[in-house]
Every structure is written in C-alpha cells, then in structure tokens.
C-alpha cells in the first residue's frame, strides 16, 4: 500500500492506493449494466401481493366478537333512528294536511248552517 503524495498550492493531499482488481470489477459491473434491457417490465413476483395482504392482516390487532357485535348494533340503531325520523316527519305532514282539509270542511258546513238559520 504505497501512498502517492500530490502537491497542490502548498498543501499535500493523499491519493488512495490503486488496486487493479477493483478496476476490473468496476469495468465488469459497468459492462453488465450497459447490457441490461431498460424496457423490461418491473413485475412483482408471483404471489407477492397475496403475501403482503396476509402480512398486513396478521399485523392488524385482533378484535373479539363483542366489539363487532356492538358495531353492528350501533349501525342498526342508527338506521332505525333515521327511518323513524323520516316516518315521523312524513306522518306529521300528512296529519297537518288532513287537519287543514277538515277545518275547511267544517268551516264550509258551519257557514252553510249559519246561512240557513239566518234566513
């Protein structure tokens, strides 16, 4: 390992030793890289996506059946509340329409009776 010293503007810089084996490896690596076809598709190996999903599911914390049951009950309760609210609003609108029509009918009948008695 012989070090060469290079003089540059009054400073001394050490140059790393040259190895002929390193140069040959580098040349071989560069030749191999130049021969690689760049248009080859980067496809995943067969079954890779399945393994990834399986590992992801295995890493997920496991919940017991009670939590899932509570979630289902909560979702069903929310659906019942929404449907009940819609039904109640619709029923209120229909009863208002019926009440208004009955009021008009009574008013007509009342005015007809008033007219008969006033004659």
C-alpha positions in Angstrom: 0.0 0.0 0.0 2.0 2.8 -1.3 0.5 6.2 -1.0 1.3 8.9 -3.5 1.5 12.5 -2.4 0.2 15.2 -4.7 1.4 18.8 -4.2 -1.3 21.4 -4.9 -0.7 25.0 -4.0 1.4 24.3 -0.9 -1.0 21.6 0.5 -0.4 17.9 0.5 -3.3 15.6 -0.5 -3.1 11.8 0.0 -4.3 9.8 -3.0 -5.8 6.4 -2.3 -3.9 3.4 -3.5 -4.9 1.9 -6.8 -5.9 -1.7 -6.9 -6.1 -3.4 -10.3 -8.8 -5.9 -9.0 -11.1 -3.0 -8.1 -10.8 -1.6 -11.6 -11.6 -4.9 -13.2 -14.7 -5.4 -11.0 -15.9 -1.9 -11.8 -15.4 -2.4 -15.6 -17.3 -5.7 -15.4 -20.1 -4.1 -13.5 -20.4 -1.2 -15.9 -20.4 -3.6 -18.9 -23.2 -5.7 -17.3 -25.2 -2.6 -16.6 -24.8 -1.4 -20.2 -26.2 -4.7 -21.4 -29.4 -4.6 -19.3 -32.6 -4.0 -21.3 -34.3 -0.9 -19.9 -37.7 -1.9 -21.3 -38.2 -4.9 -19.1 -41.4 -4.5 -17.0 -40.9 -4.4 -13.3 -43.5 -7.1 -12.5 -43.9 -8.3 -9.0 -43.1 -12.0 -8.3 -46.0 -14.4 -8.3 -47.9 -14.3 -5.1 -46.2 -11.2 -3.8 -49.4 -9.2 -3.4 -51.1 -12.1 -1.5 -48.2 -12.3 0.9 -48.3 -8.6 1.5 -52.1 -8.7 2.2 -51.6 -11.7 4.5 -48.9 -10.0 6.5 -50.9 -6.8 6.7 -53.9 -8.7 8.1 -51.7 -10.6 10.5 -50.3 -7.3 11.9 -53.7 -5.9 12.4 -54.8 -6.1 16.0 -57.4 -8.8 16.5 -60.8 -7.8 17.9 -63.1 -10.1 19.7 -66.7 -10.7 18.7 -68.2 -8.4 21.2 -66.7 -5.3 19.6 -68.0 -6.4 16.2 -71.4 -7.1 17.7 -71.5 -3.6 19.3 -70.6 -2.0 16.0 -73.4 -3.9 14.2 -75.9 -2.9 16.9 -74.8 0.7 16.7 -75.2 0.7 12.9 -78.6 -0.9 13.1 -79.7 1.6 15.7 -78.6 4.5 13.6 -80.6 3.1 10.6 -83.7 2.7 12.8 -83.4 6.2 14.1 -83.1 7.6 10.6 -86.1 5.6 9.3 -88.2 6.5 12.3 -87.4 10.2 11.9 -88.3 10.1 8.2 -91.6 8.3 9.0 -92.4 10.8 11.8 -91.9 13.8 9.6 -94.0 12.3 6.8 -96.8 11.4 9.3 -96.7 15.0 10.7 -97.1 16.4 7.2 -100.0 14.1 6.3 -101.8 14.9 9.6 -101.4 18.6 9.0 -102.9 18.3 5.5 -105.8 16.2 6.9 -106.4 18.7 9.7 -106.4 21.6 7.3 -108.9 19.8 5.0 -111.2 19.0 7.9 -111.0 22.6 9.1 -112.1 23.8 5.7 -114.9 21.2 5.5 -116.2 22.2 9.0 -115.9 25.9 8.0 -118.0 25.3 4.9 -120.6 23.3 6.8 -120.7 25.8 9.6 -121.2 28.7 7.2 -123.9 26.7 5.4 -125.7 26.1 8.7 -125.3 29.8 9.6 -126.8 30.8 6.3 -129.8 28.5 6.8 -130.6 29.8 10.3 -130.1 33.5 9.3 -132.8 33.2 6.6 
